[in-house]
């Protein structure tokens, strides 16, 4: 698939409840795809800030990952985000890093 077709109408990722509602049948609250993406982006940004990165939703189909200096990459889902994060920072981005987890617990 060309990149433009992927942006305009790509398939949802398996982790999105809107694309696989049967996998999230026990969910009590009704979630729209847009609300779910906003929540996912907000949570990811709390983690990414530790590495000097920020994530933005792009057209509801992809994400733009950027550094404080303006380097950017477009990713389709959060799995791809970690690969791009390490490439942009030229270092390891471990979501289970102890200093990151301590910062999240402290509300940073």
Biopython code that builds the backbone (N, CA, C, O; Angstrom):
import numpy as np
from Bio.PDB.StructureBuilder import StructureBuilder

atoms = [
    (1, "UNK", "N", (0.844, -1.163, 0.000)),
    (1, "UNK", "CA", (0.000, 0.000, 0.000)),
    (1, "UNK", "C", (0.895, 1.234, 0.000)),
    (1, "UNK", "O", (1.899, 1.280, 0.711)),
    (2, "UNK", "N", (0.535, 2.219, -0.788)),
    (2, "UNK", "CA", (1.318, 3.459, -0.791)),
    (2, "UNK", "C", (1.054, 4.219, 0.499)),
    (2, "UNK", "O", (0.040, 3.986, 1.158)),
    (3, "UNK", "N", (1.938, 5.111, 0.860)),
    (3, "UNK", "CA", (1.807, 5.816, 2.132)),
    (3, "UNK", "C", (0.567, 6.705, 2.176)),
    (3, "UNK", "O", (-0.028, 6.868, 3.241)),
    (4, "UNK", "N", (0.170, 7.275, 1.057)),
    (4, "UNK", "CA", (-1.017, 8.122, 1.056)),
    (4, "UNK", "C", (-2.277, 7.307, 1.338)),
    (4, "UNK", "O", (-3.147, 7.756, 2.084)),
    (5, "UNK", "N", (-2.382, 6.129, 0.757)),
    (5, "UNK", "CA", (-3.546, 5.279, 1.027)),
    (5, "UNK", "C", (-3.584, 4.863, 2.489)),
    (5, "UNK", "O", (-4.658, 4.769, 3.082)),
    (6, "UNK", "N", (-2.426, 4.616, 3.067)),
    (6, "UNK", "CA", (-2.367, 4.255, 4.480)),
    (6, "UNK", "C", (-2.843, 5.386, 5.370)),
    (6, "UNK", "O", (-3.499, 5.146, 6.385)),
    (7, "UNK", "N", (-2.520, 6.614, 5.001)),
    (7, "UNK", "CA", (-2.946, 7.769, 5.785)),
    (7, "UNK", "C", (-4.445, 7.991, 5.637)),
    (7, "UNK", "O", (-5.124, 8.305, 6.615)),
    (8, "UNK", "N", (-4.960, 7.834, 4.443)),
    (8, "UNK", "CA", (-6.371, 8.124, 4.200)),
    (8, "UNK", "C", (-7.315, 7.054, 4.714)),
    (8, "UNK", "O", (-8.433, 7.380, 5.115)),
    (9, "UNK", "N", (-6.918, 5.812, 4.719)),
    (9, "UNK", "CA", (-7.874, 4.798, 5.133)),
    (9, "UNK", "C", (-7.262, 3.515, 5.619)),
    (9, "UNK", "O", (-7.789, 2.434, 5.356)),
    (10, "UNK", "N", (-6.165, 3.615, 6.319)),
    (10, "UNK", "CA", (-5.506, 2.414, 6.820)),
    (10, "UNK", "C", (-6.358, 1.681, 7.842)),
    (10, "UNK", "O", (-7.226, 2.271, 8.483)),
    (11, "UNK", "N", (-6.100, 0.395, 7.984)),
    (11, "UNK", "CA", (-6.807, -0.439, 8.947)),
    (11, "UNK", "C", (-6.423, -0.050, 10.361)),
    (11, "UNK", "O", (-5.298, 0.384, 10.609)),
    (12, "UNK", "N", (-7.350, -0.205, 11.283)),
    (12, "UNK", "CA", (-7.059, 0.091, 12.677)),
    (12, "UNK", "C", (-6.089, -0.927, 13.250)),
    (12, "UNK", "O", (-6.021, -2.066, 12.787)),
    (13, "UNK", "N", (-5.345, -0.512, 14.253)),
    (13, "UNK", "CA", (-4.410, -1.393, 14.931)),
    (13, "UNK", "C", (-5.184, -2.311, 15.862)),
    (13, "UNK", "O", (-6.243, -1.926, 16.358)),
    (14, "UNK", "N", (-4.688, -3.505, 16.111)),
    (14, "UNK", "CA", (-5.414, -4.489, 16.915)),
    (14, "UNK", "C", (-5.636, -4.033, 18.352)),
    (14, "UNK", "O", (-6.533, -4.541, 19.025)),
    (15, "UNK", "N", (-4.837, -3.085, 18.831)),
    (15, "UNK", "CA", (-4.994, -2.610, 20.205)),
    (15, "UNK", "C", (-6.105, -1.578, 20.358)),
    (15, "UNK", "O", (-6.458, -1.219, 21.481)),
    (16, "UNK", "N", (-6.650, -1.106, 19.271)),
    (16, "UNK", "CA", (-7.715, -0.108, 19.326)),
    (16, "UNK", "C", (-9.061, -0.806, 19.500)),
    (16, "UNK", "O", (-9.444, -1.647, 18.687)),
    (17, "UNK", "N", (-9.770, -0.450, 20.565)),
    (17, "UNK", "CA", (-11.048, -1.122, 20.824)),
    (17, "UNK", "C", (-12.067, -0.848, 19.729)),
    (17, "UNK", "O", (-12.947, -1.675, 19.490)),
    (18, "UNK", "N", (-11.967, 0.293, 19.061)),
    (18, "UNK", "CA", (-12.910, 0.596, 17.988)),
    (18, "UNK", "C", (-12.729, -0.347, 16.800)),
    (18, "UNK", "O", (-13.688, -0.632, 16.083)),
    (19, "UNK", "N", (-11.509, -0.829, 16.589)),
    (19, "UNK", "CA", (-11.282, -1.720, 15.445)),
    (19, "UNK", "C", (-11.526, -3.183, 15.790)),
    (19, "UNK", "O", (-11.765, -3.994, 14.896)),
    (20, "UNK", "N", (-11.469, -3.534, 17.075)),
    (20, "UNK", "CA", (-11.741, -4.913, 17.503)),
    (20, "UNK", "C", (-12.612, -4.902, 18.769)),
    (20, "UNK", "O", (-12.141, -5.274, 19.844)),
    (21, "UNK", "N", (-13.865, -4.483, 18.651)),
    (21, "UNK", "CA", (-14.713, -4.361, 19.841)),
    (21, "UNK", "C", (-14.931, -5.680, 20.576)),
    (21, "UNK", "O", (-15.150, -5.677, 21.788)),
    (22, "UNK", "N", (-14.875, -6.795, 19.875)),
    (22, "UNK", "CA", (-15.086, -8.094, 20.526)),
    (22, "UNK", "C", (-13.972, -8.415, 21.523)),
    (22, "UNK", "O", (-14.199, -9.157, 22.479)),
    (23, "UNK", "N", (-12.793, -7.877, 21.318)),
    (23, "UNK", "CA", (-11.682, -8.108, 22.238)),
    (23, "UNK", "C", (-11.820, -7.271, 23.510)),
    (23, "UNK", "O", (-11.167, -7.547, 24.516)),
    (24, "UNK", "N", (-12.671, -6.252, 23.458)),
    (24, "UNK", "CA", (-12.853, -5.353, 24.588)),
    (24, "UNK", "C", (-14.307, -5.391, 25.071)),
    (24, "UNK", "O", (-14.840, -4.378, 25.525)),
    (25, "UNK", "N", (-14.936, -6.547, 24.973)),
    (25, "UNK", "CA", (-16.361, -6.681, 25.288)),
    (25, "UNK", "C", (-16.683, -6.364, 26.742)),
    (25, "UNK", "O", (-17.799, -5.943, 27.045)),
    (26, "UNK", "N", (-15.728, -6.558, 27.648)),
    (26, "UNK", "CA", (-15.990, -6.307, 29.067)),
    (26, "UNK", "C", (-15.908, -4.826, 29.435)),
    (26, "UNK", "O", (-16.192, -4.454, 30.573)),
    (27, "UNK", "N", (-15.526, -3.992, 28.491)),
    (27, "UNK", "CA", (-15.401, -2.557, 28.746)),
    (27, "UNK", "C", (-16.778, -1.968, 29.061)),
    (27, "UNK", "O", (-17.736, -2.196, 28.321)),
    (28, "UNK", "N", (-16.875, -1.222, 30.143)),
    (28, "UNK", "CA", (-18.146, -0.662, 30.570)),
    (28, "UNK", "C", (-18.487, 0.659, 29.897)),
    (28, "UNK", "O", (-19.653, 0.927, 29.609)),
    (29, "UNK", "N", (-17.479, 1.485, 29.644)),
    (29, "UNK", "CA", (-17.762, 2.790, 29.046)),
    (29, "UNK", "C", (-17.686, 2.717, 27.526)),
    (29, "UNK", "O", (-16.869, 1.996, 26.954)),
    (30, "UNK", "N", (-18.555, 3.479, 26.901)),
    (30, "UNK", "CA", (-18.530, 3.554, 25.437)),
    (30, "UNK", "C", (-17.355, 4.442, 25.047)),
    (30, "UNK", "O", (-17.218, 5.555, 25.555)),
    (31, "UNK", "N", (-16.525, 3.961, 24.163)),
    (31, "UNK", "CA", (-15.348, 4.712, 23.767)),
    (31, "UNK", "C", (-15.363, 4.930, 22.267)),
    (31, "UNK", "O", (-15.541, 3.995, 21.487)),
    (32, "UNK", "N", (-15.176, 6.164, 21.885)),
    (32, "UNK", "CA", (-15.062, 6.438, 20.463)),
    (32, "UNK", "C", (-13.601, 6.323, 20.069)),
    (32, "UNK", "O", (-12.715, 6.404, 20.919)),
    (33, "UNK", "N", (-13.355, 6.138, 18.811)),
    (33, "UNK", "CA", (-11.990, 6.008, 18.320)),
    (33, "UNK", "C", (-11.189, 7.279, 18.623)),
    (33, "UNK", "O", (-10.023, 7.210, 19.011)),
    (34, "UNK", "N", (-11.823, 8.423, 18.442)),
    (34, "UNK", "CA", (-11.142, 9.702, 18.672)),
    (34, "UNK", "C", (-10.769, 9.865, 20.147)),
    (34, "UNK", "O", (-9.642, 10.246, 20.462)),
    (35, "UNK", "N", (-11.714, 9.576, 21.054)),
    (35, "UNK", "CA", (-11.442, 9.700, 22.485)),
    (35, "UNK", "C", (-10.337, 8.736, 22.899)),
    (35, "UNK", "O", (-9.453, 9.087, 23.680)),
    (36, "UNK", "N", (-10.396, 7.536, 22.377)),
    (36, "UNK", "CA", (-9.381, 6.535, 22.699)),
    (36, "UNK", "C", (-7.995, 6.996, 22.238)),
    (36, "UNK", "O", (-7.016, 6.832, 22.966)),
    (37, "UNK", "N", (-7.908, 7.568, 21.041)),
    (37, "UNK", "CA", (-6.624, 8.062, 20.528)),
    (37, "UNK", "C", (-6.119, 9.227, 21.367)),
    (37, "UNK", "O", (-4.917, 9.331, 21.614)),
    (38, "UNK", "N", (-7.023, 10.114, 21.815)),
    (38, "UNK", "CA", (-6.629, 11.238, 22.662)),
    (38, "UNK", "C", (-6.077, 10.736, 23.992)),
    (38, "UNK", "O", (-5.055, 11.233, 24.466)),
    (39, "UNK", "N", (-6.736, 9.771, 24.586)),
    (39, "UNK", "CA", (-6.272, 9.202, 25.854)),
    (39, "UNK", "C", (-4.925, 8.505, 25.671)),
    (39, "UNK", "O", (-4.022, 8.663, 26.493)),
    (40, "UNK", "N", (-4.796, 7.742, 24.601)),
    (40, "UNK", "CA", (-3.550, 7.028, 24.325)),
    (40, "UNK", "C", (-2.399, 8.018, 24.111)),
    (40, "UNK", "O", (-1.289, 7.795, 24.595)),
    (41, "UNK", "N", (-2.660, 9.093, 23.397)),
    (41, "UNK", "CA", (-1.639, 10.096, 23.127)),
    (41, "UNK", "C", (-1.213, 10.800, 24.416)),
    (41, "UNK", "O", (-0.024, 11.037, 24.630)),
    (42, "UNK", "N", (-2.172, 11.132, 25.266)),
    (42, "UNK", "CA", (-1.859, 11.804, 26.538)),
    (42, "UNK", "C", (-0.992, 10.917, 27.426)),
    (42, "UNK", "O", (-0.029, 11.394, 28.026)),
    (43, "UNK", "N", (-1.325, 9.646, 27.513)),
    (43, "UNK", "CA", (-0.537, 8.717, 28.329)),
    (43, "UNK", "C", (0.865, 8.547, 27.738)),
    (43, "UNK", "O", (1.859, 8.573, 28.464)),
    (44, "UNK", "N", (0.932, 8.374, 26.432)),
    (44, "UNK", "CA", (2.235, 8.219, 25.777)),
    (44, "UNK", "C", (3.102, 9.455, 25.998)),
    (44, "UNK", "O", (4.310, 9.330, 26.197)),
    (45, "UNK", "N", (2.507, 10.638, 25.966)),
    (45, "UNK", "CA", (3.281, 11.862, 26.153)),
    (45, "UNK", "C", (3.866, 11.979, 27.552)),
    (45, "UNK", "O", (4.942, 12.555, 27.716)),
    (46, "UNK", "N", (3.189, 11.452, 28.560)),
    (46, "UNK", "CA", (3.751, 11.439, 29.913)),
    (46, "UNK", "C", (5.041, 10.611, 29.932)),
    (46, "UNK", "O", (6.021, 10.991, 30.573)),
    (47, "UNK", "N", (5.031, 9.496, 29.235)),
    (47, "UNK", "CA", (6.210, 8.625, 29.179)),
    (47, "UNK", "C", (7.284, 9.239, 28.279)),
    (47, "UNK", "O", (8.458, 9.273, 28.648)),
    (48, "UNK", "N", (6.894, 9.711, 27.129)),
    (48, "UNK", "CA", (7.859, 10.244, 26.161)),
    (48, "UNK", "C", (8.562, 11.504, 26.639)),
    (48, "UNK", "O", (9.695, 11.766, 26.234)),
    (49, "UNK", "N", (7.917, 12.285, 27.488)),
    (49, "UNK", "CA", (8.542, 13.509, 28.004)),
    (49, "UNK", "C", (9.855, 13.190, 28.719)),
    (49, "UNK", "O", (10.780, 14.003, 28.711)),
    (50, "UNK", "N", (9.937, 12.034, 29.324)),
    (50, "UNK", "CA", (11.164, 11.591, 30.003)),
    (50, "UNK", "C", (12.337, 11.533, 29.034)),
    (50, "UNK", "O", (13.487, 11.714, 29.433)),
    (51, "UNK", "N", (12.050, 11.283, 27.774)),
    (51, "UNK", "CA", (13.087, 11.164, 26.744)),
    (51, "UNK", "C", (13.177, 12.404, 25.857)),
    (51, "UNK", "O", (13.898, 12.404, 24.859)),
    (52, "UNK", "N", (12.444, 13.463, 26.218)),
    (52, "UNK", "CA", (12.481, 14.693, 25.428)),
    (52, "UNK", "C", (11.701, 14.594, 24.133)),
    (52, "UNK", "O", (12.026, 15.266, 23.154)),
    (53, "UNK", "N", (10.677, 13.762, 24.124)),
    (53, "UNK", "CA", (9.874, 13.541, 22.925)),
    (53, "UNK", "C", (8.418, 13.933, 23.164)),
    (53, "UNK", "O", (7.962, 14.022, 24.304)),
    (54, "UNK", "N", (7.702, 14.163, 22.074)),
    (54, "UNK", "CA", (6.271, 14.457, 22.142)),
    (54, "UNK", "C", (5.570, 13.756, 20.985)),
    (54, "UNK", "O", (6.131, 13.590, 19.902)),
    (55, "UNK", "N", (4.336, 13.352, 21.241)),
    (55, "UNK", "CA", (3.538, 12.633, 20.247)),
    (55, "UNK", "C", (2.269, 13.420, 19.959)),
    (55, "UNK", "O", (1.619, 13.910, 20.883)),
    (56, "UNK", "N", (1.911, 13.545, 18.678)),
    (56, "UNK", "CA", (0.672, 14.214, 18.271)),
    (56, "UNK", "C", (-0.101, 13.288, 17.342)),
    (56, "UNK", "O", (0.479, 12.567, 16.530)),
    (57, "UNK", "N", (-1.405, 13.323, 17.479)),
    (57, "UNK", "CA", (-2.265, 12.580, 16.570)),
    (57, "UNK", "C", (-2.248, 13.294, 15.219)),
    (57, "UNK", "O", (-2.304, 14.522, 15.156)),
    (58, "UNK", "N", (-2.171, 12.529, 14.160)),
    (58, "UNK", "CA", (-2.171, 13.123, 12.823)),
    (58, "UNK", "C", (-3.302, 12.518, 12.014)),
    (58, "UNK", "O", (-3.218, 11.370, 11.578)),
    (59, "UNK", "N", (-4.346, 13.281, 11.816)),
    (59, "UNK", "CA", (-5.498, 12.891, 10.988)),
    (59, "UNK", "C", (-6.202, 11.638, 11.477)),
    (59, "UNK", "O", (-6.907, 10.993, 10.699)),
    (60, "UNK", "N", (-6.036, 11.279, 12.721)),
    (60, "UNK", "CA", (-6.718, 10.108, 13.252)),
    (60, "UNK", "C", (-6.235, 8.784, 12.680)),
    (60, "UNK", "O", (-6.862, 7.749, 12.903)),
    (61, "UNK", "N", (-5.130, 8.805, 11.948)),
    (61, "UNK", "CA", (-4.652, 7.562, 11.341)),
    (61, "UNK", "C", (-3.181, 7.277, 11.615)),
    (61, "UNK", "O", (-2.729, 6.142, 11.464)),
    (62, "UNK", "N", (-2.443, 8.286, 12.010)),
    (62, "UNK", "CA", (-1.016, 8.139, 12.307)),
    (62, "UNK", "C", (-0.661, 9.067, 13.452)),
    (62, "UNK", "O", (-1.502, 9.812, 13.954)),
    (63, "UNK", "N", (0.589, 9.011, 13.852)),
    (63, "UNK", "CA", (1.089, 9.892, 14.901)),
    (63, "UNK", "C", (2.358, 10.566, 14.407)),
    (63, "UNK", "O", (3.101, 10.004, 13.603)),
    (64, "UNK", "N", (2.599, 11.782, 14.899)),
    (64, "UNK", "CA", (3.855, 12.472, 14.628)),
    (64, "UNK", "C", (4.638, 12.494, 15.930)),
    (64, "UNK", "O", (4.177, 13.027, 16.939)),
    (65, "UNK", "N", (5.808, 11.917, 15.895)),
    (65, "UNK", "CA", (6.703, 11.866, 17.039)),
    (65, "UNK", "C", (7.803, 12.891, 16.802)),
    (65, "UNK", "O", (8.424, 12.898, 15.739)),
    (66, "UNK", "N", (8.051, 13.760, 17.785)),
    (66, "UNK", "CA", (9.060, 14.795, 17.569)),
    (66, "UNK", "C", (9.924, 15.011, 18.798)),
    (66, "UNK", "O", (9.525, 14.731, 19.928)),
    (67, "UNK", "N", (11.126, 15.523, 18.537)),
    (67, "UNK", "CA", (12.067, 15.864, 19.601)),
    (67, "UNK", "C", (11.919, 17.347, 19.912)),
    (67, "UNK", "O", (11.218, 18.072, 19.206)),
    (68, "UNK", "N", (12.578, 17.787, 20.962)),
    (68, "UNK", "CA", (12.550, 19.216, 21.316)),
    (68, "UNK", "C", (13.251, 20.078, 20.271)),
    (68, "UNK", "O", (12.983, 21.274, 20.158)),
    (69, "UNK", "N", (14.152, 19.458, 19.507)),
    (69, "UNK", "CA", (14.888, 20.211, 18.487)),
    (69, "UNK", "C", (14.177, 20.213, 17.136)),
    (69, "UNK", "O", (14.652, 20.840, 16.189)),
    (70, "UNK", "N", (13.034, 19.513, 17.038)),
    (70, "UNK", "CA", (12.254, 19.551, 15.813)),
    (70, "UNK", "C", (12.402, 18.356, 14.888)),
    (70, "UNK", "O", (11.749, 18.305, 13.846)),
    (71, "UNK", "N", (13.244, 17.394, 15.243)),
    (71, "UNK", "CA", (13.326, 16.172, 14.433)),
    (71, "UNK", "C", (12.008, 15.431, 14.589)),
    (71, "UNK", "O", (11.480, 15.327, 15.696)),
    (72, "UNK", "N", (11.472, 14.914, 13.488)),
    (72, "UNK", "CA", (10.173, 14.248, 13.541)),
    (72, "UNK", "C", (10.186, 12.936, 12.772)),
    (72, "UNK", "O", (11.042, 12.688, 11.923)),
    (73, "UNK", "N", (9.207, 12.111, 13.100)),
    (73, "UNK", "CA", (8.977, 10.863, 12.382)),
    (73, "UNK", "C", (7.483, 10.585, 12.451)),
    (73, "UNK", "O", (6.834, 10.911, 13.445)),
    (74, "UNK", "N", (6.946, 9.995, 11.417)),
    (74, "UNK", "CA", (5.533, 9.616, 11.382)),
    (74, "UNK", "C", (5.451, 8.122, 11.643)),
    (74, "UNK", "O", (6.139, 7.328, 11.001)),
    (75, "UNK", "N", (4.596, 7.744, 12.600)),
    (75, "UNK", "CA", (4.423, 6.337, 12.938)),
    (75, "UNK", "C", (2.938, 5.992, 12.879)),
    (75, "UNK", "O", (2.076, 6.843, 13.097)),
    (76, "UNK", "N", (2.665, 4.734, 12.583)),
    (76, "UNK", "CA", (1.277, 4.298, 12.457)),
    (76, "UNK", "C", (0.643, 3.897, 13.777)),
    (76, "UNK", "O", (-0.569, 4.031, 13.947)),
    (77, "UNK", "N", (1.449, 3.404, 14.719)),
    (77, "UNK", "CA", (0.901, 2.918, 15.980)),
    (77, "UNK", "C", (1.964, 2.998, 17.064)),
    (77, "UNK", "O", (3.108, 3.367, 16.800)),
    (78, "UNK", "N", (1.579, 2.649, 18.280)),
    (78, "UNK", "CA", (2.507, 2.779, 19.401)),
    (78, "UNK", "C", (3.647, 1.779, 19.351)),
    (78, "UNK", "O", (4.718, 2.037, 19.901)),
    (79, "UNK", "N", (3.438, 0.649, 18.704)),
    (79, "UNK", "CA", (4.540, -0.307, 18.547)),
    (79, "UNK", "C", (5.661, 0.315, 17.725)),
    (79, "UNK", "O", (6.835, 0.180, 18.068)),
    (80, "UNK", "N", (5.307, 0.983, 16.663)),
    (80, "UNK", "CA", (6.302, 1.651, 15.816)),
    (80, "UNK", "C", (6.913, 2.857, 16.517)),
    (80, "UNK", "O", (8.042, 3.253, 16.225)),
    (81, "UNK", "N", (6.153, 3.438, 17.449)),
    (81, "UNK", "CA", (6.620, 4.629, 18.142)),
    (81, "UNK", "C", (7.928, 4.371, 18.882)),
    (81, "UNK", "O", (8.818, 5.221, 18.867)),
    (82, "UNK", "N", (8.060, 3.217, 19.529)),
    (82, "UNK", "CA", (9.277, 2.938, 20.302)),
    (82, "UNK", "C", (10.504, 2.818, 19.412)),
    (82, "UNK", "O", (11.588, 3.266, 19.785)),
    (83, "UNK", "N", (10.347, 2.227, 18.259)),
    (83, "UNK", "CA", (11.466, 2.112, 17.312)),
    (83, "UNK", "C", (11.886, 3.506, 16.845)),
    (83, "UNK", "O", (13.073, 3.828, 16.796)),
    (84, "UNK", "N", (10.891, 4.325, 16.502)),
    (84, "UNK", "CA", (11.177, 5.687, 16.044)),
    (84, "UNK", "C", (11.768, 6.532, 17.171)),
    (84, "UNK", "O", (12.648, 7.357, 16.928)),
    (85, "UNK", "N", (11.293, 6.333, 18.397)),
    (85, "UNK", "CA", (11.811, 7.096, 19.538)),
    (85, "UNK", "C", (13.304, 6.840, 19.725)),
    (85, "UNK", "O", (14.073, 7.773, 19.957)),
    (86, "UNK", "N", (13.704, 5.603, 19.624)),
    (86, "UNK", "CA", (15.124, 5.279, 19.776)),
    (86, "UNK", "C", (15.948, 5.837, 18.621)),
    (86, "UNK", "O", (17.087, 6.259, 18.815)),
    (87, "UNK", "N", (15.376, 5.838, 17.429)),
    (87, "UNK", "CA", (16.101, 6.405, 16.284)),
    (87, "UNK", "C", (16.246, 7.915, 16.432)),
    (87, "UNK", "O", (17.305, 8.466, 16.130)),
    (88, "UNK", "N", (15.194, 8.592, 16.893)),
    (88, "UNK", "CA", (15.248, 10.047, 17.029)),
    (88, "UNK", "C", (16.168, 10.490, 18.159)),
    (88, "UNK", "O", (16.862, 11.499, 18.036)),
    (89, "UNK", "N", (16.177, 9.747, 19.252)),
    (89, "UNK", "CA", (17.014, 10.128, 20.393)),
    (89, "UNK", "C", (18.417, 9.537, 20.311)),
    (89, "UNK", "O", (19.315, 9.927, 21.056)),
    (90, "UNK", "N", (18.586, 8.593, 19.393)),
    (90, "UNK", "CA", (19.863, 7.878, 19.248)),
    (90, "UNK", "C", (20.274, 7.229, 20.569)),
    (90, "UNK", "O", (21.445, 7.221, 20.949)),
    (91, "UNK", "N", (19.278, 6.695, 21.241)),
    (91, "UNK", "CA", (19.530, 6.032, 22.522)),
    (91, "UNK", "C", (18.419, 5.046, 22.815)),
    (91, "UNK", "O", (17.500, 4.864, 22.017)),
    (92, "UNK", "N", (18.518, 4.420, 23.963)),
    (92, "UNK", "CA", (17.517, 3.435, 24.357)),
    (92, "UNK", "C", (16.367, 4.130, 25.077)),
    (92, "UNK", "O", (16.590, 4.940, 25.977)),
    (93, "UNK", "N", (15.143, 3.814, 24.681)),
    (93, "UNK", "CA", (13.941, 4.325, 25.336)),
    (93, "UNK", "C", (13.208, 3.127, 25.926)),
    (93, "UNK", "O", (12.515, 2.390, 25.226)),
    (94, "UNK", "N", (13.378, 2.958, 27.215)),
    (94, "UNK", "CA", (12.813, 1.808, 27.901)),
    (94, "UNK", "C", (11.604, 2.254, 28.723)),
    (94, "UNK", "O", (11.764, 2.995, 29.693)),
    (95, "UNK", "N", (10.398, 1.815, 28.354)),
    (95, "UNK", "CA", (9.208, 2.239, 29.107)),
    (95, "UNK", "C", (9.162, 1.664, 30.519)),
    (95, "UNK", "O", (8.304, 2.052, 31.312)),
    (96, "UNK", "N", (10.071, 0.745, 30.846)),
    (96, "UNK", "CA", (10.127, 0.180, 32.193)),
    (96, "UNK", "C", (11.348, 0.669, 32.978)),
    (96, "UNK", "O", (11.692, 0.098, 34.013)),
    (97, "UNK", "N", (11.999, 1.718, 32.487)),
    (97, "UNK", "CA", (13.151, 2.299, 33.157)),
    (97, "UNK", "C", (12.741, 2.771, 34.556)),
    (97, "UNK", "O", (11.708, 3.420, 34.722)),
    (98, "UNK", "N", (13.561, 2.436, 35.558)),
    (98, "UNK", "CA", (13.221, 2.761, 36.948)),
    (98, "UNK", "C", (13.064, 4.263, 37.184)),
    (98, "UNK", "O", (12.155, 4.680, 37.903)),
    (99, "UNK", "N", (13.938, 5.081, 36.589)),
    (99, "UNK", "CA", (13.823, 6.530, 36.806)),
    (99, "UNK", "C", (12.562, 7.082, 36.151)),
    (99, "UNK", "O", (11.941, 8.000, 36.687)),
    (100, "UNK", "N", (12.178, 6.541, 35.008)),
    (100, "UNK", "CA", (10.923, 6.935, 34.361)),
    (100, "UNK", "C", (9.738, 6.565, 35.245)),
    (100, "UNK", "O", (8.864, 7.398, 35.486)),
    (101, "UNK", "N", (9.698, 5.331, 35.728)),
    (101, "UNK", "CA", (8.589, 4.866, 36.560)),
    (101, "UNK", "C", (8.495, 5.672, 37.851)),
    (101, "UNK", "O", (7.397, 5.985, 38.310)),
    (102, "UNK", "N", (9.637, 6.007, 38.436)),
    (102, "UNK", "CA", (9.635, 6.821, 39.655)),
    (102, "UNK", "C", (9.058, 8.206, 39.365)),
    (102, "UNK", "O", (8.288, 8.740, 40.162)),
    (103, "UNK", "N", (9.428, 8.780, 38.232)),
    (103, "UNK", "CA", (8.904, 10.078, 37.843)),
    (103, "UNK", "C", (7.396, 10.037, 37.607)),
    (103, "UNK", "O", (6.680, 10.957, 38.001)),
    (104, "UNK", "N", (6.921, 8.991, 36.978)),
    (104, "UNK", "CA", (5.488, 8.851, 36.747)),
    (104, "UNK", "C", (4.726, 8.699, 38.064)),
    (104, "UNK", "O", (3.649, 9.270, 38.237)),
    (105, "UNK", "N", (5.290, 7.932, 38.979)),
    (105, "UNK", "CA", (4.648, 7.768, 40.298)),
    (105, "UNK", "C", (4.611, 9.099, 41.048)),
    (105, "UNK", "O", (3.667, 9.375, 41.788)),
    (106, "UNK", "N", (5.637, 9.917, 40.854)),
    (106, "UNK", "CA", (5.715, 11.215, 41.535)),
    (106, "UNK", "C", (4.882, 12.279, 40.828)),
    (106, "UNK", "O", (4.790, 13.413, 41.297)),
    (107, "UNK", "N", (4.282, 11.915, 39.710)),
    (107, "UNK", "CA", (3.443, 12.867, 38.979)),
    (107, "UNK", "C", (4.185, 13.756, 38.021)),
    (107, "UNK", "O", (3.662, 14.786, 37.596)),
    (108, "UNK", "N", (5.414, 13.370, 37.666)),
    (108, "UNK", "CA", (6.188, 14.165, 36.698)),
    (108, "UNK", "C", (6.031, 13.614, 35.324)),
    (108, "UNK", "O", (6.606, 14.148, 34.375)),
]
sb = StructureBuilder()
sb.init_structure("model")
sb.init_model(0)
sb.init_chain("A")
sb.init_seg("    ")
for serial, (resi, resn, name, xyz) in enumerate(atoms, 1):
    if name == "N":
        sb.init_residue(resn, " ", resi, " ")
    sb.init_atom(name, np.array(xyz, "f"), 0.0, 1.0, " ", f" {name:<3s}", serial, name[0])
structure = sb.get_structure()
